[in-house]
Amino acid sequence: MKKMLLLISSLFISISFADEFVEDGTTTIGGYGEMHYDMEGNSGDGKLDFHRFIFYIKHQFNSEWSMMSEVEVEHNMVGSQAALDGNEGGYLAMEQAHLNYFNGTWGWKGGVVLQPVGIINEYHEPPTFMSVERPEYNKRIIPTTWFGNGFAFYGAMGDFNWNVTMTGDLNADEISNGIRSARMKGMGETTEGGWLTTLQGSWTGMDGLKVGGSYTMNSPTRSASENQINCATYDADGDLVINGDALVLGDCNTAIAEAPLDVTLTEFNATWSKNNLYARMEYGMIDYTNNFHQDVADTEVDANGDPVLDTNGDGSIDDDDATWNPGTITEIKSSSGYYLDLGYNVGSLLGWDNELYLWTRTSSYNRDDDGDAHDISLFGVTYKPSNNISFKVEMGESGGKDVMRMGLGYMF
């Protein structure tokens, strides 16, 4: 009897409080997904991958306040190696989860927010871009999807839109020839580096054209790296020091002190879509300061795991053998890249109401501007039976390797 009275009382209290806190608003769901068939994957045997499944939940509390969330599952499944039968696991992430205020002129977001960098990082639903996969530029230069815990302020002044977003720092110890691995994705983020800050602007004053750009900056602190050991040593004359038939080993010259690692990313982008013509380009450059890394050459070993000292096989160990690395420090100063898409909707020429685009992509990026660039050339066909559904085929080359892919995608 007491349990029944307690249940009735709890139900009455719940109904009373629910009635008090009900807001006049609506809740909507949405999402997107994409599957890829890489015919050159698995050494030419082909690879099928449902790359992404995403769903949104949005609630509009009133005319000014709302909540937006986005949860992503990649590669079909997420679980332990045992649960996945030894296959490579997937990925589960909360990529957006923020409160939003907008009064028609300016707005504010707080929670898990996207960095407003480039085009694809904010608008990456499959029907919104031509290729099967996202452009490689948007992996190597702008590391989509890029999100973190923080705040954003945004607004519009006529045809000009602005955005200032501040999130937790990058992980300086993971910054190398790019910043993709340095994204914290909301886990253990700090503001020791003065917040990861992006200033973005865009202009839409011409029908069919949107141009924009952004500037991102952060100064996280890189951990110190001690000298590595067992490097070859050289005498005052620069000769390799050998004792009998063995190298004289010593500490490497690779100590790196703790220091701020400054990162800035500057990018520009533009999209033109009108009269069946389509063009899109993005260009970005990352500049680094104090981006130092230890560099010690791999030592060749024999079947017993011992270092091979007589590298030229003449029966003696001397300076004619391969030079042994005494330990060096390398500095990566910048990374850069771009892509340019050009397309035409031939569906109109065929009298179709649906879109059928023939398109090409020219792209190049360099993760270390002192090294060789990675060039990409693609040709593709994208068919959209509905504005929110796309079927794609593409072929070409990427870094000298053949590309042949098919894909499908949707958004709602």
Summary of the structure (lengths in Angstrom):
residues: 412
radius of gyration: 27.3
end to end distance: 49.8
largest distance: 97.1
contacts: 1215
relative contact order: 0.12
helix: 8%
strand: 50%
